């Protein structure tokens, strides 16, 4: 959608084990983790809502909550940081 090189999976940025560690360190709710994974797959809010069976406002709410926990302001910062910090969940906690 945004012309990003990421193809199908957030796992290209973090393995399942590292995602589990990151989610625990940042105290993501299960829904926040799923929404962030979808965003990193370059899905739109509408696509995320359809895939997860939730409303678009719920997607936005969970993204905002996850961004606050990560310490980023918006999607752009998240994508830049996820690229820079590839595979290092501990570093993500201490931007």
C-alpha positions as CSV (number, residue, x, y, z in Angstrom):
1,X,0.0,0.0,0.0
2,X,2.7,2.5,1.0
3,X,5.2,1.1,-1.5
4,X,7.2,-0.6,1.3
5,X,9.6,-3.4,0.6
6,X,7.9,-5.6,3.3
7,X,6.0,-8.3,1.5
8,X,3.9,-10.6,3.6
9,X,5.0,-10.8,7.2
10,X,6.1,-8.7,10.2
11,X,8.4,-11.7,10.9
12,X,10.7,-10.3,8.2
13,X,11.5,-7.7,10.9
14,X,11.2,-9.9,14.0
15,X,11.0,-13.6,14.5
16,X,8.1,-15.1,16.4
17,X,10.3,-15.5,19.5
18,X,11.5,-11.9,19.3
19,X,7.9,-10.7,18.8
20,X,6.8,-12.6,21.9
21,X,9.7,-11.0,23.9
22,X,9.0,-7.6,22.5
23,X,5.2,-7.8,23.3
24,X,6.0,-9.0,26.9
25,X,8.6,-6.2,27.4
26,X,6.2,-3.5,26.2
27,X,3.1,-5.0,27.8
28,X,1.2,-5.2,24.6
29,X,-2.3,-6.6,24.8
30,X,-2.9,-9.5,22.4
31,X,-4.9,-7.1,20.1
32,X,-2.2,-4.4,20.1
33,X,0.3,-7.0,19.1
34,X,-1.9,-8.3,16.2
35,X,-2.6,-4.7,15.0
36,X,1.1,-3.8,15.0
37,X,1.9,-7.0,13.1
38,X,-0.7,-6.1,10.5
39,X,0.6,-2.5,10.2
40,X,4.1,-3.8,9.6
41,X,2.6,-6.0,6.8
42,X,1.5,-2.7,5.2
43,X,-2.2,-3.3,5.7
44,X,-4.5,-0.3,5.8
45,X,-6.7,0.4,8.9
46,X,-9.7,-0.9,6.9
47,X,-7.8,-4.1,6.0
48,X,-6.7,-4.6,9.6
49,X,-10.3,-4.1,10.8
50,X,-11.6,-6.7,8.3
51,X,-8.8,-9.2,9.1
52,X,-9.2,-9.0,12.8
53,X,-13.0,-8.6,12.9
54,X,-12.9,-5.2,14.7
55,X,-14.0,-1.7,13.8
56,X,-11.7,1.0,12.3
57,X,-11.9,3.1,15.4
58,X,-10.8,0.1,17.5
59,X,-7.8,-0.3,15.1
60,X,-6.9,3.3,15.6
61,X,-7.3,3.1,19.4
62,X,-5.0,0.0,19.6
63,X,-2.4,1.6,17.3
64,X,-2.3,4.7,19.4
65,X,-1.9,2.6,22.6
66,X,0.8,0.5,21.0
67,X,2.6,3.6,19.7
68,X,2.6,5.1,23.2
69,X,4.1,2.0,24.7
70,X,6.8,1.8,22.0
71,X,7.5,5.5,22.3
72,X,6.8,6.6,18.7
73,X,4.4,9.2,17.5
74,X,3.2,7.7,14.3
75,X,3.5,4.9,11.7
76,X,6.4,6.6,10.0
77,X,8.5,6.5,13.2
78,X,7.5,2.9,13.9
79,X,8.6,1.8,10.4
80,X,11.9,3.7,10.6
81,X,12.6,2.3,14.1
82,X,11.6,-1.3,13.2
83,X,14.0,-1.1,10.2
84,X,16.9,0.4,12.3
85,X,16.3,-1.9,15.3
86,X,15.7,-5.1,13.3
87,X,15.7,-8.0,15.6
88,X,16.7,-6.2,18.9
89,X,13.6,-6.0,21.1
90,X,15.6,-4.9,24.1
91,X,16.9,-1.9,22.2
92,X,13.3,-1.0,21.2
93,X,12.3,-0.5,24.8
94,X,14.9,2.2,25.3
95,X,14.8,4.3,22.1
